[in-house]
Amino acid sequence: MTRVLIVDDEVQLIKAFKKQLTEDGLSVVTATCAKDTLSLLKEQTFDVAVLDIKLPDLDGVELLLRMKQAEPTVEVVMLTGYASVDTAIRSMKLGAYDYLTKPCKIAELEKVILKAHENKSLKEKNIVLEEHLHRIGAHDDFIGRSREIMKVKELISVVAASGTPVLIVGETGAGKEVAARAIHDLSGRAGNPFVTINASALQETILESELFGYKRGAFTGAHSNKLGLIEIAHNGTFFIDEVGDMGMAIQAKILRVLETSAFMKLGDTKETKVDTRFIFATNKELKSRIAEGLFRKDLFFRINGFIINLPPLRERKSDIPLLAEYFLDKFARGGKRKRLSPEAAEWLVAYEWPGNVRELANVIERSLLLSGARDKIVVDDFPESMQAASAGGDGERKQGSTFELAQLEEEHIEKALRAARGNKSKAAHLLGISRKTLYNKLAKGRNGRPG
C-alpha cells in the first residue's frame, strides 16, 4: 500500500484529498504545518509527500530540503499557485519529483502520486546496488560434474521454487553464497533484490542497524532514517552468511521476522511488514553452538527445515580441472588464453585446497600474472604457501625438483616484482604477504642465505 503524507493549510482541501485517496486504496496522513510534518517524519515513513509551497510556519521548499535529509528516498510532489511556478521548478532541481498547480483534480494528483511511488521503488533497488555491491562476490554457476556437486544442484532446483528458509552448510570458500544466489535466480523472486550480509564481519550493534535499519534520532549519529537490509530485500532474497556468529539478542529478532514477517526498526514505534525469503549459511556445527549456549534452539529448528551440505573441494577433486579451466578463461587478460602445464595440472588435483574454490580462483588469477609472457602456467607460478604445503618431508617438491625452498622463494619474489613492474606494494599483494615482510625477505636475499 502506498503511504502518502499531504501537507497543506487548507483543511477542507486535504480532507477531500484524504477521503478520495483512501477510498482508492492509498494510506493517507495529513498535516497543516511544517512543525507537525517534521514530527510525523520522526514517527512514520512515507513513500510520497505532497507539499504546499505556501505554509504558515515554513517555506515549502525549505520543508522539502528537511524532508529529504530525514527520509532520502521519499518522493515529494509540490502544490503551487500560478504565481509560484518558478519556485516549484526550483524545488524540482532540489529533489522534488514533480509539481501540480492549484486547484488540481484529485485524479490528476493520484496519478502523479502513483508514478512517484514507482520511482521510489526503483531508487530503493539502486540502493541495493550501491550499498551492497562490495558484499556480493562473483556469482558464477556451479562448475563440475562430480556426483557430489550434481546432488547439490538437484537440491537447489527442488527448493528454489518454495519460500521455505534454507540452511547452507560448508567450509569457508566452498561456495555458500554462490548456492544462495542460484536458489534466488531459479525462484520467482529472481527479478527482485538479492541482498547479503556476513554476520561474523560486523560488531553486534552495527549488525543490528544494518539488518533492521533505524529512525532518525534513534541514537547519536542517526541523522536520517536508514533502510535495513531486510526491508531492502522485500520481495527478494536475504542471505545471511555465518549465522552461527550472530548474538543471541539478534537471533531472537531474526526468529520473530521468520515467524511474523515483521520487525521493528531501531527507534521506531511501529512494525514494518516484509515479504522476504531467507537463506542462511554457516561453517560451524550449530548443534555444538546450541550446547554451548551460543545459538537458540528455536531458531535452529526454524531454519534447518531444508539443509544443503556443500562438499569441500578436496572431496570433489574430479571437478578441479574444469574449475581451473573456467578461471583461466575468466581471468585471461586481453583475450590471451593460457593453459596449465601437465605438471601444474597434477599439482592442482593433488593439493588439499583448505580455502576451497575461492582459494583455487585466487591461485589461478595470481599465477596468470606471475607467468608473464609464457603461454603456460607452471608449478613455479603457484604461491609459496601452496608449494610449501605440497613439499616432501626433506623440503624438496614432490614432483622431483631439487631446488631449495629459499631459492624457490627468491624466484617467486623476483617474478612478483617483474609482474608488478618494480612496485613493491603490488608485489607484496601478489605474494600474499605484507610489504614489511617483503622488505625483510629482500634484505635477507641481499645479505645471503644462512648456511
Buried (B, 14 or more C-beta within 10 A) or exposed (E): EBBBBBBBBBEEBBEEBBEBBEEBEBBBBBBBBBBBBBEBBBEBBBBBBBBBBBBEEBBBBEBBBBBBBBBBBBBBBBBBBEEBBEBBEBBBEEBBBBBBBBEBEEEEBBEBBBBBBEBBEEEBBEBBEEBBEEBBEEEBEBBBEBEBBEEBBEBBEEBBEBEEBBBBBBBBBBBBBBBBBBBBBBBEBEEBBBBBBBBBEBEEEEBBBBBBBBBBEBEEEBEBBBBBBBBBBBBBBBBBBBBBBBBEEBBEBBBBBBEEEEBBBBBBEEEBEBEBBBBBBBBBEBEEBBEEEBBBEEBBEBBBEBEBEBBBBEEBBEBBBBBBBBBBEEBEEEEEEBEBBEBBBBBBEEBEBBBBBBBBBBBBBBBBBBBEEEEEBBBBBBBBBBBEEBBEEEEBBEEEBEBEBBEBBBBBBEBBBEBBEEEBEBBBBBBBBEEEEBEEBBEBBEEEEEE
